[in-house]
Amino acid sequence: MIKKKFSFVLLIIFLFVLLIDSSAYAERIRVGVADFIDRAPKKYDVYAMPSSINLKKITEDFIKILDSYSDKIEVIASKSSQITNASTAGDFANVAKSEGCKYIVLGALTKFDTDFSYENKGFFLSTSGIKYTYLYNVALDVRIIKADTGKIVFSSSGTGQSVFNQNYKDAMKTFKSKEFQQKTVDNQIKIHNDVFSMASSMAGEKICTFLTGEYPEITSLKANTKSKKKSKNQSKKKNAENASLGTVNINHGSNSGVTENAIYRIFYEGEEIFDFNGNSLGREKFNIAIAQVNSVKTDYCIASVLGGNFSNLHIGDKAELINMEEAQLILENNDFSRNRFSEFMK
């Protein structure tokens, strides 16, 4: 008798869990992703950046980010040849509906270049102080099309940027040593791949936050307890003000395309904002800090806080990937919230 009751209870629990799981599955947003296309003007130094563009890998990385971002998103039509070959927004919408998608994402590579510069800090006609700098730039544009209307409901972009430095002495080694040349090429390829990952991660995150309203979050934080006193020489250095205020853990990692040196702005949300027609524009965002990733794990990353008010940070605060220019603008304007309580009381 007891065994029968116990079995009945287990059956009820199993059915309850199954019901919850199926209801959660039913609420998932089905998204189709077409292959990325190449619309980037070709401006790059073959020595500085590998000239091959693997659009298939870009698409696969982007899909992986969407798949891992949230349980609410399900990519089901990513490998459909019909979607890949569709030529208009209407065609995409029709295919998406037949595949059970609510939305379809179109993506394009719109920038792929390097900017080259060099400087000589050595003596006149001396080569010892020459430094070469390659700035890698990548941009991916993405759009969301609603399947039932064929209309674009959201568009944005993701950018990746990184720097490769080399002094004159090392540059000369690449012509003399095959081993050193290979190391240089391997380093450039890694930077090349990281830049594309940065762009994919940022573009994918923007798509996912639009669809789900979910942002990466701070899961833990650790203030820098070292003395903040600096010598006169240190205070004159430009990067002295960028000393880390502490570190934060963010619950997105390599599975979500996060790479080292990626930049997050950390913020909290205020009241909901509406346009003149009463349509929601999302919630007001208050910047708290700027943080740069220095370590990436599978499911989370660790970032150093470079600016803002560390004491204002709370576990659960939101994080959003931004590019170097956006971060610099926030830092230069000191655009950070000072008093969370007063803003909540507005």
C-alpha positions as CSV (number, residue, x, y, z in Angstrom):
1,M,0.0,0.0,0.0
2,I,2.8,2.4,0.9
3,K,4.7,1.5,-2.2
4,K,1.6,2.3,-4.3
5,K,1.2,5.7,-2.6
6,F,4.8,6.4,-3.1
7,S,4.7,5.5,-6.8
8,F,1.6,7.6,-7.2
9,V,3.3,10.6,-5.7
10,L,6.3,10.1,-8.0
11,L,4.0,10.0,-10.9
12,I,2.3,13.2,-9.9
13,I,5.7,14.9,-9.5
14,F,6.9,13.6,-12.9
15,L,3.7,14.9,-14.6
16,F,4.0,18.3,-12.9
17,V,7.7,18.6,-14.0
18,L,6.7,17.6,-17.5
19,L,3.9,20.1,-17.6
20,I,6.2,22.9,-16.5
21,D,8.8,21.9,-19.0
22,S,6.4,21.7,-21.9
23,S,4.8,25.0,-21.0
24,A,8.3,26.6,-20.9
25,Y,9.1,25.0,-24.2
26,A,5.8,26.4,-25.7
27,E,6.8,29.9,-24.7
28,R,10.1,29.7,-26.5
29,I,10.7,32.2,-29.3
30,R,11.5,30.4,-32.5
31,V,14.0,32.2,-34.7
32,G,15.4,31.4,-38.1
33,V,18.9,32.7,-39.0
34,A,19.9,33.1,-42.6
35,D,23.5,32.9,-43.7
36,F,25.4,36.1,-43.3
37,I,26.3,37.9,-46.5
38,D,29.4,39.9,-47.4
39,R,28.8,43.7,-48.0
40,A,32.1,44.9,-46.6
41,P,34.3,47.2,-48.8
42,K,37.7,45.5,-49.0
43,K,40.3,47.6,-47.2
44,Y,42.9,45.5,-45.4
45,D,46.6,44.8,-45.4
46,V,47.1,41.1,-46.2
47,Y,50.1,41.0,-43.9
48,A,48.1,42.5,-41.1
49,M,44.9,40.5,-41.3
50,P,44.1,37.2,-43.0
51,S,42.2,38.0,-46.2
52,S,39.8,35.1,-46.1
53,I,36.3,35.7,-44.8
54,N,34.5,32.6,-43.5
55,L,30.9,33.6,-43.7
56,K,29.7,30.1,-42.7
57,K,31.7,30.3,-39.5
58,I,30.4,33.8,-38.8
59,T,26.8,32.4,-39.1
60,E,27.6,29.4,-37.0
61,D,29.1,31.5,-34.2
62,F,26.2,33.9,-34.3
63,I,23.7,31.0,-34.0
64,K,25.6,29.5,-31.1
65,I,25.3,32.8,-29.3
66,L,21.6,32.9,-29.8
67,D,21.2,29.3,-28.8
68,S,23.2,29.8,-25.5
69,Y,21.9,33.2,-24.6
70,S,18.5,32.3,-23.1
71,D,16.2,29.3,-22.7
72,K,13.5,31.4,-24.2
73,I,15.1,31.4,-27.7
74,E,15.1,28.4,-30.0
75,V,16.8,28.5,-33.4
76,I,15.1,25.9,-35.6
77,A,15.5,27.0,-39.2
78,S,19.2,28.0,-39.3
79,K,20.1,25.2,-41.7
80,S,17.2,25.6,-44.1
81,S,18.4,25.9,-47.7
82,Q,15.1,27.8,-48.4
83,I,16.0,30.4,-45.9
84,T,19.6,30.7,-47.2
85,N,18.4,31.1,-50.8
86,A,15.4,33.4,-50.2
87,S,16.0,36.8,-51.8
88,T,13.5,39.2,-50.3
89,A,12.1,40.0,-46.9
90,G,8.7,38.6,-48.0
91,D,10.3,35.3,-49.0
92,F,12.1,35.0,-45.7
93,A,8.9,35.7,-43.8
94,N,7.0,33.0,-45.8
95,V,9.8,30.4,-45.2
96,A,10.0,31.4,-41.5
97,K,6.2,30.8,-41.0
98,S,6.4,27.4,-42.7
99,E,9.3,26.5,-40.4
100,G,7.3,27.6,-37.3
101,C,9.4,30.7,-36.7
102,K,8.1,33.9,-35.2
103,Y,11.1,35.9,-36.4
104,I,14.0,35.6,-38.8
105,V,17.3,37.3,-38.5
106,L,19.3,38.6,-41.5
107,G,22.9,39.5,-41.0
108,A,25.7,41.1,-43.1
109,L,29.4,41.8,-42.7
110,T,29.6,45.5,-43.4
111,K,33.2,46.3,-42.3
112,F,36.4,44.4,-42.5
113,D,39.6,46.4,-42.5
114,T,42.8,47.4,-40.7
115,D,44.2,50.9,-40.1
116,F,48.0,51.0,-40.1
117,S,50.2,53.5,-38.3
118,Y,53.7,53.8,-36.9
119,E,55.8,56.0,-34.7
120,N,59.4,56.4,-33.8
121,K,60.3,57.3,-30.2
122,G,63.9,56.7,-30.7
123,F,66.8,58.9,-31.8
124,F,66.8,60.5,-35.3
125,L,67.3,57.9,-38.0
126,S,67.4,55.2,-35.4
127,T,65.2,52.2,-35.9
128,S,65.2,51.1,-32.3
129,G,62.1,53.1,-31.3
130,I,59.9,52.3,-34.3
131,K,56.6,50.7,-33.4
132,Y,54.0,49.5,-35.9
133,T,50.3,49.4,-35.0
134,Y,47.5,47.6,-36.8
135,L,44.0,48.4,-35.7
136,Y,41.5,45.7,-36.7
137,N,37.9,46.7,-37.4
138,V,34.9,44.5,-38.0
139,A,31.2,45.3,-38.1
140,L,28.2,43.1,-38.5
141,D,24.7,44.5,-39.2
142,V,21.7,42.5,-38.1
143,R,17.9,42.8,-38.7
144,I,14.9,41.1,-37.2
145,I,11.9,40.4,-39.6
146,K,8.6,39.5,-38.1
147,A,7.3,36.4,-39.9
148,D,3.6,37.2,-40.0
149,T,4.1,40.7,-41.5
150,G,7.5,40.5,-43.3
151,K,8.4,43.9,-41.7
152,I,11.7,44.7,-40.1
153,V,11.0,45.3,-36.4
154,F,14.6,45.8,-35.1
155,S,18.0,46.5,-36.6
156,S,21.4,47.0,-35.0
157,S,25.0,46.2,-35.3
158,G,27.9,44.6,-33.5
159,T,31.5,45.8,-33.8
160,G,34.9,44.3,-33.0
161,Q,38.1,46.2,-32.5
162,S,41.6,45.1,-31.4
163,V,45.2,46.3,-31.8
164,F,48.3,44.4,-32.9
165,N,51.6,46.1,-32.0
166,Q,55.0,45.1,-33.3
167,N,58.4,46.9,-33.0
168,Y,60.9,47.2,-35.8
169,K,63.2,44.5,-34.5
170,D,60.4,41.9,-34.4
171,A,59.1,43.0,-37.8
172,M,62.6,42.3,-39.2
173,K,62.6,38.8,-37.6
174,T,59.6,37.8,-39.6
175,F,61.7,38.0,-42.7
176,K,64.6,36.0,-41.3
177,S,63.0,33.4,-39.0
178,K,60.2,31.0,-40.2
179,E,59.5,30.1,-36.6
180,F,59.0,33.8,-35.6
181,Q,57.0,34.4,-38.7
182,Q,54.7,31.6,-37.8
183,K,54.2,32.9,-34.2
184,T,53.4,36.3,-35.7
185,V,50.8,34.8,-38.1
186,D,49.3,32.7,-35.3
187,N,48.9,35.8,-33.1
188,Q,47.3,37.8,-36.0
189,I,44.9,34.9,-36.7
190,K,43.9,34.8,-33.0
191,I,43.2,38.5,-33.0
192,H,41.4,38.2,-36.3
193,N,39.1,35.5,-34.8
194,D,38.6,37.4,-31.5
195,V,37.5,40.5,-33.4
196,F,34.9,38.6,-35.3
197,S,33.8,37.0,-32.0
198,M,33.4,40.4,-30.4
199,A,31.2,41.6,-33.2
200,S,29.1,38.4,-33.2
201,S,28.7,38.5,-29.5
202,M,27.6,42.2,-29.5
203,A,25.2,41.7,-32.4
204,G,23.8,38.5,-30.9
205,E,23.3,40.1,-27.5
206,K,21.4,43.0,-29.0
207,I,19.1,40.6,-30.9
208,C,18.5,38.5,-27.7
209,T,17.8,41.5,-25.4
210,F,15.3,42.8,-27.9
211,L,13.5,39.4,-28.0
212,T,13.6,38.5,-24.3
213,G,14.4,41.7,-22.4
214,E,17.2,39.8,-20.6
215,Y,20.7,41.2,-20.1
216,P,23.8,39.6,-18.7
217,E,24.0,40.2,-15.0
218,I,26.6,40.8,-12.3
219,T,26.8,37.7,-10.1
220,S,29.7,38.8,-7.8
221,L,32.0,41.7,-7.2
222,K,35.3,42.4,-5.5
223,A,36.6,45.8,-4.7
224,N,40.3,46.7,-5.1
225,T,41.6,47.1,-1.5
226,K,45.1,48.2,-2.5
227,S,46.1,51.7,-1.6
228,K,44.9,54.4,-4.1
229,K,47.9,56.7,-3.4
230,K,50.0,57.4,-6.4
231,S,53.4,58.9,-6.9
232,K,53.7,62.2,-8.8
233,N,55.1,60.3,-11.8
234,Q,52.2,57.9,-11.8
235,S,49.6,60.7,-11.6
236,K,51.1,62.1,-14.8
237,K,50.5,58.9,-16.8
238,K,47.5,58.8,-19.0
239,N,46.5,55.3,-18.0
240,A,46.9,56.0,-14.3
241,E,43.2,57.0,-14.1
242,N,42.3,53.6,-15.7
243,A,43.6,51.6,-12.8
244,S,41.1,48.9,-11.8
245,L,38.6,49.8,-9.1
246,G,37.9,46.2,-8.6
247,T,36.5,43.2,-10.5
248,V,33.0,41.8,-11.3
249,N,31.8,38.4,-12.5
250,I,29.3,38.5,-15.4
251,N,27.2,35.5,-16.1
252,H,28.2,35.3,-19.8
253,G,31.3,33.5,-21.1
254,S,32.8,31.9,-24.1
255,N,29.6,30.0,-24.8
256,S,28.0,33.4,-25.5
257,G,31.0,34.6,-27.6
258,V,32.6,36.8,-24.9
259,T,36.3,37.4,-25.5
260,E,39.1,39.0,-23.5
261,N,39.2,42.8,-23.8
262,A,35.5,43.0,-24.5
263,I,34.0,46.1,-22.9
264,Y,30.8,46.2,-20.8
265,R,28.8,49.1,-19.5
266,I,27.1,48.2,-16.2
267,F,23.8,49.8,-15.5
268,Y,20.5,49.5,-13.7
269,E,17.0,50.1,-15.0
270,G,14.6,52.8,-14.0
271,E,11.0,53.5,-15.0
272,E,9.5,52.3,-18.3
273,I,9.6,54.9,-21.1
274,F,6.8,55.4,-23.6
275,D,6.5,57.2,-26.9
276,F,3.7,59.6,-27.9
277,N,1.6,56.7,-29.1
278,G,1.9,54.9,-25.8
279,N,4.3,52.2,-27.1
280,S,7.0,51.1,-24.7
281,L,10.5,52.1,-25.5
282,G,12.0,50.0,-22.7
283,R,13.3,51.2,-19.3
284,E,15.5,54.1,-18.6
285,K,19.1,53.0,-18.1
286,F,21.5,54.5,-15.6
287,N,25.2,53.9,-16.1
288,I,27.2,52.7,-13.0
289,A,30.5,51.6,-14.4
290,I,32.6,50.6,-17.4
291,A,34.4,47.2,-17.2
292,Q,36.8,45.4,-19.5
293,V,37.0,41.6,-19.6
294,N,40.3,40.1,-18.5
295,S,39.4,36.4,-18.1
296,V,36.8,34.3,-19.9
297,K,35.4,31.0,-18.6
298,T,32.7,28.8,-20.3
299,D,29.7,30.3,-18.5
300,Y,31.0,33.6,-17.1
301,C,33.7,36.2,-17.4
302,I,35.7,38.4,-15.0
303,A,36.0,42.1,-15.8
304,S,38.0,44.9,-14.3
305,V,36.1,48.0,-13.5
306,L,37.9,50.9,-15.1
307,G,35.5,53.8,-14.4
308,G,32.4,54.7,-12.4
309,N,31.4,54.3,-8.8
310,F,32.3,50.8,-7.6
311,S,30.4,51.3,-4.3
312,N,27.2,51.8,-6.4
313,L,27.4,48.3,-7.9
314,H,25.0,45.6,-6.8
315,I,24.7,41.9,-7.6
316,G,22.0,41.6,-10.2
317,D,23.0,44.8,-12.1
318,K,22.8,44.5,-15.8
319,A,25.7,44.5,-18.3
320,E,25.8,45.4,-22.0
321,L,28.5,45.0,-24.5
322,I,29.7,48.3,-26.1
323,N,32.6,49.4,-28.3
324,M,35.7,51.3,-27.4
325,E,34.3,54.7,-28.7
326,E,31.1,54.4,-26.6
327,A,33.1,53.4,-23.5
328,Q,35.5,56.3,-24.0
329,L,32.6,58.8,-24.4
330,I,31.0,57.6,-21.1
331,L,34.4,57.8,-19.3
332,E,35.3,61.3,-20.7
333,N,31.9,62.7,-19.8
334,N,31.9,60.9,-16.4
335,D,28.4,59.8,-17.3
336,F,27.7,57.7,-14.3
337,S,24.8,57.6,-11.8
338,R,25.8,59.0,-8.4
339,N,22.7,58.2,-6.2
340,R,20.6,55.2,-7.0
341,F,18.1,55.9,-4.3
342,S,17.2,59.4,-5.5
343,E,16.6,58.1,-9.0
344,F,14.4,55.2,-7.8
345,M,12.3,57.8,-6.0
346,K,11.7,59.9,-9.1
